[in-house]
Structures are given as structure tokens and as C-alpha cells.
């Protein structure tokens, strides 16, 4: 009888083939002794120390299903290389796309400035009244209409986000490891993107945390953006050189930024990011809602039981 361990951080009810049973475990406690022969572990919201503990104690484990789009925490936990790892790719496309669009629009419409003015009970004529036409001299980035948006990490989330940006008038392109066309949008490599950055109004980061992406958004990248551009990160905080970003915002070399993720989470109280008036922060709120998790689990558990390839394989 195959045992699948389900986390208590989310209500799950996958379809199970004959010969498979489930048990719900507390992600904040050690896996009970009677369940340590489990072959499958589903991870969602597990603390890093408990994941590492599971890697040491679950000696019969054959597969870990992460419900996160980026399974970096599972990959870093120390599971045996023979243990398959699958991700929650696709489960977060809608929520993350919505949150990203909200952040971009908030920067375009200067909503953080409006909130601060409202807290001062100040009716700001700079924010309202007559405004420059989008795209005209001196307008900066104030609208998606005609804006040039570059998405670094053009995967399934970007494929969900891009049509919404297009509907509002943006010109969208992507950056990925290989060039071509994805979901109907042009995609270039990182090297080719260096020529696009000076003509970019919005740079969106949806990159996973890997050795290759660590601090890939560095001072060189930020300096190539025009001063009116904005930067949005809904990928991973490790992909950004935060010191370079702070300096770019402080020096006026970048008009604004919105971060849903930071290099250290929770963000320390003494971080200079808190004090930047042109930076909008949300507390890793873009995801957190794995839509369709039961369907993914049902499909993958059935495939695992039959000895067939799994969806969203990260490590075989």
C-alpha cells in the first residue's frame, strides 16, 4: 500500500487509485514514526528545517510533490538524488498574474503616492487634474497604453499575464534561456535583451531561484533601463542585487519599483527598502493559492502508481 503524506496547510482531496492511501501531517512537527515509510511527500508551506528533517528520516521516499511554482526549498532540503521532485508549475499562474498586474498598475497610476497623500489629508494636484498624455515628453511611465514591457522569466505565469498587458495596450516581449516565440509573444535571450532594456518602460522579474539567476538583475541591468522605467519582482528575491536596486531608486536612475519578494523574508525591520518612497512592497502575497492542486495531485499520483512520467518534473 503506497502512502502519500499530505500537508495540513491546505485542504486536499485528490482521487486515489486502489492501493494508495493518504495521511495528513503537521508541517511544523516531525513526521510521526508510523508514517516514515511513506513513498510520497506533498510539500506546501513547510519550514526549511522540517523539510531537511523529512529528507533525513523518510528513507522509503521516492517522490516529493511541491505545490510551489518554484521548488527551490525542496531542492535545497537534501533529499536523496534518487527521489523525484515535481513542482506546482501552473497552479499559481492566475493569482500571480493578477498580483503582478496590480503592482504594475499601482506604479503607473502612482497609487502609493496617493495613499501617502491621503494619510496627510492632502488633495495633491500633482497626482490629479491635468496630466501629460501617456508617451509624450515628460510623461514618464503613467499608462500601459503604448508601454514597452519586458518579462524576464517567460514561463506559464508570463503567458497568463502577457495577454492582460496587451489588452491594456502594452507591447510585450519576454526573456528566457532560448529565443523564439512563446504564447504568441517574442522571446529573446538575456544577452539579446541588453539591447532592449534602454527602450523598456517596465521590467518584470518572474525568475526562479537557481544558481544561474542569482542576482542576475544587477547594477549593469538597472543602469541600462531609462530613468522613467519601473521594475517589478514577483519571482524570487535572490534574483536581484538589492543594494544596486536601492542605489538606483535613491539616485533617480529608476522611477519606481514594486517587490513581492525579497532576498531575506520576512524583510528585516532595518532594511533600507522600507524607507524608499518610490518602492511598493507586498509580503510575498502574489502566490499562496495553488489553484487546481487536487487535479495535479490526482494525475501525478495515478501516474506514479502506474510507473509513468509525472507532470512538472524538476528532478527525475
Order of alpha helices (4+ residues) and beta strands (2+ residues): beta-beta-beta-alpha-beta-alpha-beta-alpha-alpha-beta-alpha-beta-beta-beta-alpha-beta-alpha-beta-alpha-beta-beta-alpha-beta
